[in-house]
Amino acid sequence: MFLTISTTGTPERPATDLGFLLHKHPGKAQAFSTSHGTAHVLYPEATAERCTAALLLEVDPVALVRRGRGKGRGGAPDSALAQYVNDRPYAASSLLAVAVTTVFKSALRGVCTALPERAAAPMPLRIEIPALPARGGPGLVHRLFAPLGWERVKAEPVALDEKFPEWGESRYVRLVLEGELRLADALRQLYVLLPVLDDAKHYWVAPDEVGKLLRAGEGWLAGHPEQKLITSRYLSRRWGLTRQAMEALELVRLAEADDTEVESIDNAVDETVDTEETPVPLAAQRRAAIVDALRTAGAGRVLDLGCGQGQLVQELLKDARITEVVGVDVSMRALHIAARRLRLDQLGERRAARVKLIQGSLAYTDKRLKRYDAAVLSEVVEHVDPERLPALEYAVFGAARPQTVLVTTPNVEYNVRWETLPAGQARHADHRFEWTRAEFRRWAAEVAERHGYSVEFRPVGPDDPEVGPPTQMAIFTMAPKEAKAA
């Protein structure tokens, strides 16, 4: 089982930087033990102009059978001979994917202390796999890799027998990928797509595989046109896990698309206000209204649910009365941006103790979110499919149960005031709905009644006498009896 990674370089940026990024010295041949054999890393060429790293995996067929509990490919019982005589030692599969994560663990995370700028930037890459099972043929290989930024995807079918071409083609291809990508992104793609193309795994798919898929698929899987096929095959067609992953990926896609509204609308000038002063963007007005409501509620420990890129978290940290802020988002990319925005790596010990960013889905209950004074859902609910709203409602109001919950959402009635917004169009393509004032009040009242809260409503932005404010806010306060029980 064989894989090569090549790059080219210049005198200023030699190709041998690949050794730093992979954390494997070009001058050495190294061996690593895996649960099913030995992985070797060697460099067939290593010059400033061109460098190639090769990963050779020697699979122990006996260990494979023992650890697989006597099961053959795909988990189905095989004949005694087929357990030992098969394509597993030669064809790229989940065995090679696991070896990639084992041997190139730091590179997979994009970590390189010696050359951090090189690790963060795209570089010319050529990846070659001589024998790759492709259930779906070369066409599927192209559909999986082409949307990921590769300039060239070559999937050359391998003949069953070169001496007898009339026998036709095998299910294997010789894969060549060429393009400018971050090394970490390329490795994560291989980790996911090798077992997907093989359509089998050498180990039992447990629930923690969902988390592995989401981490490896960060930045590319949520928007992939073959997302459903990839998710289903990666999770061995376990429907419960596939559905869980698909729901999480949908939330990632929505979060990465936009954490509030279209920027041109969010920062638009309200033409109905006759003023020479620079108008305050609606997003800033919304954050100010949230901070004011939290102060009135006396909240010290606050959750920002669906925190996106951390704008509200940053604003909350400016208030000394707020002792702790936890930003929660399903998108690791958004959380990384939030961390950079907040400069978490530069904060002093005292200030750093006030803020935390965690990954989580609002569609599921989470013990980490309990016992907080307040939770904020700012421009979040409209990004959730209506049939998923009850799950979000229970996770926040039924399980986490903060004393105060603030919910802001667009007022669809106000859309007629946006000159740049075509009639009948939502403020953002990812909005699943936009409520009128009456619809929002009805939903909020029903939620409050179900979970023991009272609710009041406040306008955010200019309150038009005909169509109301651009943003509407509901302030849920837990009833004294419920608060005591909580």
N, C-alpha and C positions, 0 to 999 in steps of 0.2 A: 504494500500500500504506500503510495508515493505522492508527494506534493512539493512543488517548487514555487518559491516567491522570488522574483527578480526585480531589480530597479536599475536605473541609469543615473549617472551623476555628472558633476562638473568639478573642477578644481576647488571652487568655493564650497560646494556641497557634494562631497564625494559619495559615491554609491555605497561605500562601506559603512555609511551611517546606518544602513539597514541592520548591522550587527548590534548597534546601540539600541535601536528601536525594538528589536526582538530579544534583547538581553542575552544574546548568544554570540560569543567571540568568533569571528571568521577564521581565526587561526587554530581553532580546536574542533575536534569531532567529539560530540557529547552524546551520552546515552541516558535515558530516563526510563525508570520502571513504570509501567501502567498495570492496571488490573488484568489486562488481557495480553500482555507482551512487553516489548521494549521499543521505545521511540528513540530514533537517532536523529541528531541535527548535525548537518555538515554543509560546507560551502564549496560547491564545485568550482566557483570562480569568485574572486574578491579583489577587484581593482577599483580605482577611483572612478573609472568610466562605467563599469558594470559589476553588479554583485548579485549572486544567487544563493539563497538559503534553501536547503532541501530538508524535508521532514520525511523520514522513512520509518514506517511502523511495521515491526515484525510481530505478527499476531501468533500467539500460542494457541493452536486449535483445541488442545486438551483443556487449557484454562478457560477458553471460551465456552466449551460444553459444560464444564463444572460450574462456572459462575452463572451460566444460563439455565442451570437446573435441567439440562438434557433437552432443551427446546431448540428448535431450528429457527430459521429466518422468520421474522414477524411474530414469533411467540407460538407458532403452531408446531405440534410434534412432528418430527421427521424420522426417517428410517435411521437405524444405528449408524450406517455408513455415511449418510448425508450430514450427520452432525460433525464429522471430521473432514469430509471431502466436499468443500463448497467454495464460494467466491470470497468469503469473508477476509482471508489473509491478503487478497489482491485488489479488490474493488473498494473504492472510497465509500465510506459509510459512516454511521454514527460512531464507529470505533475510531475513525480518523478525526471526526469532529471533537470527540472527547480528548484525543491526544493533542489537538490544537489548543484546547483550553488548558490542558495540563502543562504543556511545554511552553506555550506563549502566553501565560496568564497575565503578566504585566502589560504586554503589547496589546492584548485584547481589551484592556481597560484604558489604553491610550496613555499609560504612565511611562515617562522617561525623564528622569531627573537630569541626565547628562545633556539631552537635546529636547527640551520641552517644546520649543517652537517647531521643531521638525516633526515631532509626534502629533502636534495639533494641526499641521498643514497637509493638504493633499500632496502626493508624490507619484511619479510615474511607476506603475506596477504592472507586472506580468505574472499571472498565476497560471500554473499548468498542472493538470491532473490527468495522467495517462489513461486511467480506467475508472470511469464514474458510472455507476448504474443510473439509468434515467428512465424511470417508469413514466412514460409520457413522451419519450423521444426527444430529439434535438429541439423540436418546437417548444416544448415545455421549458427546456433549459434557457432558451432565449427569453421566454415570457417571464422567467424568474429573475434573471440577471440583468437584462437590458434596461429595465426601469431604474436600476440602482446607480446609474452614472458611468457604467463601463462603455468605453468607446467601441470596443470590439468584443463580441461574444462568439466564440467559435466552438461549436459542438459537433465534432466529426464522428459519425457512427463508426463503430468497430465491427468488422466482419466476423461472422461466426468462425470462419476459417478462410484465411487468405488464399489457400491453395484451391479452395472450392467456392468461388464467389457466388455460384448459383445457389448456395445454401442461404444466402441473404445476410442481413445484418443482425447483430446481437442487440441486446438491450443496453449495451454499454456505449459510452462516447468518450472521446478524448477532448477534454475541456481546456480551452485557452481563454483567459480573461485579460484584457489590456485596457488601461485607462489611468486617469489621475484621481486617486482616492486617498483618504486617510488610511493608513495601515490598519488601525484598530477597526475601522468600518468594514474593510475587506475581510478581516478575520472573523468578525461577528456574523457577516453574511454567510461565510462558509460554514460556520458552526451550526447555523440554522438550516441552510439549504442542502447540505450534503445528505443528512438523513431524510429530508423531504423528497429529494429526487430518488433516493433509494427506496423510499416509502416503507421503511422498517427501522426498528431500533433493537440494539442488542441487550437492552435492559428494560425492566418494567417501568412504564410511565406513571409516576406518582404525581400527586397534586402540586408538588414543588416545581414541576416542570413548567407550569404556567409562569411562575416568576422568572425562571431562566429564559423563557422565550421572550418575555417583555423586556428583560434587561438586554439580551442580545439583539433584539429587534428595535431598540431605541433609535429614533431618528429616521427609520426607513420602513418598518413593517406596517405602521399605522396607515400609511398612505399607499401601500403597494396594491396594484390592481389584482394580484392573486393572493391577497391576504387570507381569504377564507380557505383556499386550498393549502397554503403554507401552514396555517394554524392547525387545520384538521390533521394533516399528515404528520406534522411535528409531534402532535399529542396522540399519535396512533389511533386517531378517529374515536377517541373517548369523548362522547358528546358533551358530557357535563363540563369537562375541563375545556373543551373547545369553546363552548358558549361563554364560560367565564373569561377566557382570554379575549374573545371577540368583543365582549362588552367593555373590558378594560382598554382594548385598542381603540374602540370608538371614542371613549372618553379622552384618550391620549390625542387622537386626531383633532377633536374639538378644542382641547386645551392648547395644542400647538398652533391651531389656526388663528385663534384670537382669544385673549383672556377678557376682553370687554366688548367693544363694538368697533366698527370700521373707524380707523383713525380720522379720516376726513369728516365723518359725522360727529365723532366724539369731541373733536376740537373745533367744530363749526361755530361761527358767530351767530348768535340769536338776533336775527334781523328785526325782531319786534321791539328790541330794547334800543332806545335812542341814547347812545352814550359815546363819548369820544375816548373812554378808557379802553385799554386792551381787555377783551372779554376773558373771563376765567374758563378754561376748558371744562366740559361737563365731567370728565373723569376726575379732575381736581375737586370740583364741587361735590361730587359723590363721595370722595374720600373724606372731605371735610365734614360732610353730613354724618358719615359713619363714626368718625372720631368723636364728634359732638354727642351722638347718641350713646356711645360707650361711656363717655364721661358722665352723662346724666344717669346712666345705669350703675355707675360706680364699679365698672368691671376692671379688674386688675390682671386677670389671666385670660387671654383671648386666643381663639382659634380663627385663622383665616382659611376657610375651606374653599379649595379651588383658587389657591393664591396666585397661580400663574407665575409671572416673572417678578413678583415681590414688590410691586409698587405700593400696595396698601400696607404690607409688613413694614416697609421702610417708613411710611408715614406714622404708623402706630408706635414705632420705636422712638420717635421724637417726643412722645408724651411720657414724662417720668412717672406718671401715675399708673401706667400700664407696666406691670412687673414682668410679664412673660407673654411672648407672642409665638405661636406655633403655626407655621405655614404648611398647608397640606395640599398636595397636587398629585395627580396620577402620572404626570409627565416628568421624567427625570431630566429631560432637556430644559423644561421650564424651570425646574428647581436649580439646575446648574447656573442658568442665567440669573436667577434670583440670588444665588449665593455670591455671584460676581457683583451684582448690583449692590448688595449689602456689605460687600468686602468682608465676608465672614472670616477669611484667613488673616485679616489685619485688625480685627476687633480686639480690644482689651478684654481681659478675663471677665470683668464685671459686666460689660455690655454683651459679651458673647453668651453669658449665662441667661440673658433675657430672651434669646431668640433661638428657634429650632426650625429646621425644614425637614419634613418627612414625606415619603411617598405613600400614597394611599388612595383608594377608590371610594368615592362617596356613595357608591351603590352597595357597599358592604359595611357591616358594623365593625368597629375598631376600638378595642379596649383602651388604646392610647389616647382617645379623644374624650374620655370621661373626666368629670369633676373640674370642668372649666367654667369660669364666670360667664363667658359670652362666646358665641360663634357668629361668624360673618359669612354669608353667602352672597357675595357681590357679583352680579351679572353672571350667575352660574346656572340657575334653574332653566333659563331659556335655551341652554345648550344641551339639555337632557331630553331624550325622547319621552313623550307624555306617559307611556306605559312604564317607564323606569322611575318616574317621580315618586311613586309610593315607596320604592326601595330607598331612595335618597331621604325621603321624609322620615322613615323609621330609623335610618342610621343616625340622623341628626337629632330629631325630636324624641324618638322612642328609646334609643340606646345611649347616645352621648349625653343628652339631656342637660345642656348648659342652662344657667339661670336666664340668660337673655340670648335671643337669636335675631340677628338683623338680616333681612333679605331685600336686596335691590334687584330690579328688573326693568327693562324698557317698558314704557307706556306706548302701545301701538297707536293710540289715538293721536299722539303728538307727531307721528311721522309725516303728517301732511305739512308740518311747518318746516321740514328739511327741504330746501330747494334742490339740493344735490341728490335727493333720494327719489327714484322713480316711483310713481303711484303703485301701491300694492306690493312693493318689495320690502322685505325685512331689512333691518339695519345691518345684518351680516348674514352671509350665505349659510353659516353653520347654526343659526338660530332655528330651533325646532318649532318654535311658536313665539309669538309676542302677545301678551295679554292686554286687554283693555283694563281700565281701572276697576270696573265691576267684576271682571273675571278674576283679577288678582285678589280683590277683597274677598270674593267667595272662596277661593282656594285657601287663602290665609285663615279665614274664619273657621273653615272645616278642619284644617290642621290644628289650630289652637284648641278647638273643642275636643278633638281626638286625644290630645296629649297633655291637657291640663295647663294650657297657657292662655293668657289674655293677649290681645293684639291691638296695636294702634298704627295709623298710617301717616306718613309724612311725605310731602313733595320734595324732590331734589331737582334743582334747576328752576328756571322761571315757570311759575304756575299760571299757565294760560287760562283765562276765564272760560274758554270754549272747550279746549281739548286737554287741559290739565298739564302737568309737568312732563319733561322728557323722560325722567326716571322716577319710579315710584318705590317707596321703601316701606316695609312692614317691620315693626318692632314687636317681637314676641317676648312676653315676660311670664315666667313660670308663676303660677298661682301659689300663694303662701303655703297652702296645705301640701301641694306637690313639692315645693321647695324644701319643706321640712322633711318630707319623706325621702327626698333625694339625698 
